[in-house]
Amino acid sequence: MKPPNIRAAAHSVLKAIHLLAPVQRAARELHTWRQNRLTDEQIKEIYRAQYHQGANYGGIAPTADWESDEVLKAQHAKAILAVLLARKVLIGGCSSGMAVLAFRRLGIEAWGFEFSDDLERIVLPEVKAFVRRGSMTDIPFSSADSFEILMSTDVLEHVQIRQMSRMMGEMRRLKVPWMVHMINHIARTPDHMTLKPLSWWEQRFLEIGYKLRMDLRTPVHSNRRIYGLCGDPDHVYTFWERSLTANARK
């Protein structure tokens, strides 16, 4: 006889008595509190020891759950361009630069930045000239670069709350007409520092002059193994439009 799955049973009970959502919210808040106590050195340690390879960033082979990073980034690029027409895109936290390569294969002038110490080792040779060292709190580009979209995939939640104002200031400084972000707010992994609901992020973006466009959505892909495009409401790209009054803001 198969032993009972205690975690699954507890999950079912909490759901039945309408306590699952509050318990999950509390767990995310506890995770956020704990991860926001980490020092810069402790955070750097998380990204060492083959972090990018473990996440299959830059991979050309599929994983147990998802298609390869090459396939995912290609589909992400196509989906975003199906919503917003752009000629120049900046990708934050681009890791190996696979997303940069995906956009460039579609004829888009794409650039990226990544803060990892091992950037020289992990970046793809095809896009090495288009990926700079930097982070969401220290973006190595300016408004003079005239990007039309700043995008990221599961990146913003890696920033601690104490650095949030700095990150928002850096994004505002670019003055891009659009931002496109997939923000993970549920996965309690060591690299995720700030797990907050979309409403929390919406307030942060409003403060720098960007409005969430709920009417804009990437198309759902027929392949359920395309992360971010498989119809999961917790993992979707969100579209943020710069307001006409943003120039008047600090």
Secondary structure as a PSIPRED ss2 file (coil, helix, strand):
# PSIPRED VFORMAT (PSIPRED V4.0)

   1 M C   1.000  0.000  0.000
   2 K C   1.000  0.000  0.000
   3 P C   1.000  0.000  0.000
   4 P C   1.000  0.000  0.000
   5 N C   1.000  0.000  0.000
   6 I H   0.000  1.000  0.000
   7 R H   0.000  1.000  0.000
   8 A H   0.000  1.000  0.000
   9 A H   0.000  1.000  0.000
  10 A H   0.000  1.000  0.000
  11 H H   0.000  1.000  0.000
  12 S H   0.000  1.000  0.000
  13 V H   0.000  1.000  0.000
  14 L H   0.000  1.000  0.000
  15 K H   0.000  1.000  0.000
  16 A H   0.000  1.000  0.000
  17 I C   1.000  0.000  0.000
  18 H C   1.000  0.000  0.000
  19 L C   1.000  0.000  0.000
  20 L H   0.000  1.000  0.000
  21 A H   0.000  1.000  0.000
  22 P H   0.000  1.000  0.000
  23 V H   0.000  1.000  0.000
  24 Q H   0.000  1.000  0.000
  25 R H   0.000  1.000  0.000
  26 A H   0.000  1.000  0.000
  27 A H   0.000  1.000  0.000
  28 R H   0.000  1.000  0.000
  29 E H   0.000  1.000  0.000
  30 L H   0.000  1.000  0.000
  31 H H   0.000  1.000  0.000
  32 T H   0.000  1.000  0.000
  33 W H   0.000  1.000  0.000
  34 R H   0.000  1.000  0.000
  35 Q H   0.000  1.000  0.000
  36 N C   1.000  0.000  0.000
  37 R C   1.000  0.000  0.000
  38 L C   1.000  0.000  0.000
  39 T C   1.000  0.000  0.000
  40 D H   0.000  1.000  0.000
  41 E H   0.000  1.000  0.000
  42 Q H   0.000  1.000  0.000
  43 I H   0.000  1.000  0.000
  44 K H   0.000  1.000  0.000
  45 E H   0.000  1.000  0.000
  46 I H   0.000  1.000  0.000
  47 Y C   1.000  0.000  0.000
  48 R C   1.000  0.000  0.000
  49 A C   1.000  0.000  0.000
  50 Q C   1.000  0.000  0.000
  51 Y H   0.000  1.000  0.000
  52 H H   0.000  1.000  0.000
  53 Q H   0.000  1.000  0.000
  54 G H   0.000  1.000  0.000
  55 A C   1.000  0.000  0.000
  56 N C   1.000  0.000  0.000
  57 Y C   1.000  0.000  0.000
  58 G C   1.000  0.000  0.000
  59 G C   1.000  0.000  0.000
  60 I C   1.000  0.000  0.000
  61 A C   1.000  0.000  0.000
  62 P C   1.000  0.000  0.000
  63 T C   1.000  0.000  0.000
  64 A C   1.000  0.000  0.000
  65 D C   1.000  0.000  0.000
  66 W C   1.000  0.000  0.000
  67 E C   1.000  0.000  0.000
  68 S C   1.000  0.000  0.000
  69 D H   0.000  1.000  0.000
  70 E H   0.000  1.000  0.000
  71 V H   0.000  1.000  0.000
  72 L H   0.000  1.000  0.000
  73 K H   0.000  1.000  0.000
  74 A H   0.000  1.000  0.000
  75 Q H   0.000  1.000  0.000
  76 H H   0.000  1.000  0.000
  77 A H   0.000  1.000  0.000
  78 K H   0.000  1.000  0.000
  79 A H   0.000  1.000  0.000
  80 I H   0.000  1.000  0.000
  81 L H   0.000  1.000  0.000
  82 A H   0.000  1.000  0.000
  83 V H   0.000  1.000  0.000
  84 L C   1.000  0.000  0.000
  85 L C   1.000  0.000  0.000
  86 A C   1.000  0.000  0.000
  87 R C   1.000  0.000  0.000
  88 K E   0.000  0.000  1.000
  89 V E   0.000  0.000  1.000
  90 L E   0.000  0.000  1.000
  91 I E   0.000  0.000  1.000
  92 G E   0.000  0.000  1.000
  93 G C   1.000  0.000  0.000
  94 C C   1.000  0.000  0.000
  95 S C   1.000  0.000  0.000
  96 S C   1.000  0.000  0.000
  97 G C   1.000  0.000  0.000
  98 M H   0.000  1.000  0.000
  99 A H   0.000  1.000  0.000
 100 V H   0.000  1.000  0.000
 101 L H   0.000  1.000  0.000
 102 A H   0.000  1.000  0.000
 103 F H   0.000  1.000  0.000
 104 R H   0.000  1.000  0.000
 105 R H   0.000  1.000  0.000
 106 L C   1.000  0.000  0.000
 107 G C   1.000  0.000  0.000
 108 I C   1.000  0.000  0.000
 109 E E   0.000  0.000  1.000
 110 A E   0.000  0.000  1.000
 111 W E   0.000  0.000  1.000
 112 G E   0.000  0.000  1.000
 113 F E   0.000  0.000  1.000
 114 E E   0.000  0.000  1.000
 115 F C   1.000  0.000  0.000
 116 S C   1.000  0.000  0.000
 117 D C   1.000  0.000  0.000
 118 D C   1.000  0.000  0.000
 119 L H   0.000  1.000  0.000
 120 E H   0.000  1.000  0.000
 121 R H   0.000  1.000  0.000
 122 I H   0.000  1.000  0.000
 123 V C   1.000  0.000  0.000
 124 L C   1.000  0.000  0.000
 125 P H   0.000  1.000  0.000
 126 E H   0.000  1.000  0.000
 127 V H   0.000  1.000  0.000
 128 K H   0.000  1.000  0.000
 129 A H   0.000  1.000  0.000
 130 F H   0.000  1.000  0.000
 131 V E   0.000  0.000  1.000
 132 R E   0.000  0.000  1.000
 133 R E   0.000  0.000  1.000
 134 G C   1.000  0.000  0.000
 135 S E   0.000  0.000  1.000
 136 M C   1.000  0.000  0.000
 137 T C   1.000  0.000  0.000
 138 D E   0.000  0.000  1.000
 139 I C   1.000  0.000  0.000
 140 P C   1.000  0.000  0.000
 141 F C   1.000  0.000  0.000
 142 S C   1.000  0.000  0.000
 143 S H   0.000  1.000  0.000
 144 A H   0.000  1.000  0.000
 145 D H   0.000  1.000  0.000
 146 S C   1.000  0.000  0.000
 147 F C   1.000  0.000  0.000
 148 E C   1.000  0.000  0.000
 149 I E   0.000  0.000  1.000
 150 L E   0.000  0.000  1.000
 151 M E   0.000  0.000  1.000
 152 S E   0.000  0.000  1.000
 153 T E   0.000  0.000  1.000
 154 D C   1.000  0.000  0.000
 155 V C   1.000  0.000  0.000
 156 L H   0.000  1.000  0.000
 157 E H   0.000  1.000  0.000
 158 H H   0.000  1.000  0.000
 159 V C   1.000  0.000  0.000
 160 Q C   1.000  0.000  0.000
 161 I H   0.000  1.000  0.000
 162 R H   0.000  1.000  0.000
 163 Q H   0.000  1.000  0.000
 164 M H   0.000  1.000  0.000
 165 S H   0.000  1.000  0.000
 166 R H   0.000  1.000  0.000
 167 M H   0.000  1.000  0.000
 168 M H   0.000  1.000  0.000
 169 G H   0.000  1.000  0.000
 170 E H   0.000  1.000  0.000
 171 M H   0.000  1.000  0.000
 172 R H   0.000  1.000  0.000
 173 R H   0.000  1.000  0.000
 174 L H   0.000  1.000  0.000
 175 K C   1.000  0.000  0.000
 176 V C   1.000  0.000  0.000
 177 P C   1.000  0.000  0.000
 178 W E   0.000  0.000  1.000
 179 M E   0.000  0.000  1.000
 180 V E   0.000  0.000  1.000
 181 H E   0.000  0.000  1.000
 182 M E   0.000  0.000  1.000
 183 I C   1.000  0.000  0.000
 184 N C   1.000  0.000  0.000
 185 H C   1.000  0.000  0.000
 186 I C   1.000  0.000  0.000
 187 A C   1.000  0.000  0.000
 188 R C   1.000  0.000  0.000
 189 T C   1.000  0.000  0.000
 190 P C   1.000  0.000  0.000
 191 D C   1.000  0.000  0.000
 192 H C   1.000  0.000  0.000
 193 M C   1.000  0.000  0.000
 194 T C   1.000  0.000  0.000
 195 L C   1.000  0.000  0.000
 196 K C   1.000  0.000  0.000
 197 P C   1.000  0.000  0.000
 198 L H   0.000  1.000  0.000
 199 S H   0.000  1.000  0.000
 200 W H   0.000  1.000  0.000
 201 W H   0.000  1.000  0.000
 202 E H   0.000  1.000  0.000
 203 Q H   0.000  1.000  0.000
 204 R H   0.000  1.000  0.000
 205 F H   0.000  1.000  0.000
 206 L H   0.000  1.000  0.000
 207 E C   1.000  0.000  0.000
 208 I C   1.000  0.000  0.000
 209 G C   1.000  0.000  0.000
 210 Y E   0.000  0.000  1.000
 211 K E   0.000  0.000  1.000
 212 L E   0.000  0.000  1.000
 213 R C   1.000  0.000  0.000
 214 M C   1.000  0.000  0.000
 215 D C   1.000  0.000  0.000
 216 L C   1.000  0.000  0.000
 217 R C   1.000  0.000  0.000
 218 T C   1.000  0.000  0.000
 219 P C   1.000  0.000  0.000
 220 V C   1.000  0.000  0.000
 221 H C   1.000  0.000  0.000
 222 S C   1.000  0.000  0.000
 223 N C   1.000  0.000  0.000
 224 R C   1.000  0.000  0.000
 225 R C   1.000  0.000  0.000
 226 I C   1.000  0.000  0.000
 227 Y C   1.000  0.000  0.000
 228 G C   1.000  0.000  0.000
 229 L C   1.000  0.000  0.000
 230 C C   1.000  0.000  0.000
 231 G C   1.000  0.000  0.000
 232 D C   1.000  0.000  0.000
 233 P C   1.000  0.000  0.000
 234 D C   1.000  0.000  0.000
 235 H C   1.000  0.000  0.000
 236 V C   1.000  0.000  0.000
 237 Y E   0.000  0.000  1.000
 238 T E   0.000  0.000  1.000
 239 F E   0.000  0.000  1.000
 240 W E   0.000  0.000  1.000
 241 E E   0.000  0.000  1.000
 242 R E   0.000  0.000  1.000
 243 S C   1.000  0.000  0.000
 244 L C   1.000  0.000  0.000
 245 T C   1.000  0.000  0.000
 246 A H   0.000  1.000  0.000
 247 N H   0.000  1.000  0.000
 248 A H   0.000  1.000  0.000
 249 R C   1.000  0.000  0.000
 250 K C   1.000  0.000  0.000
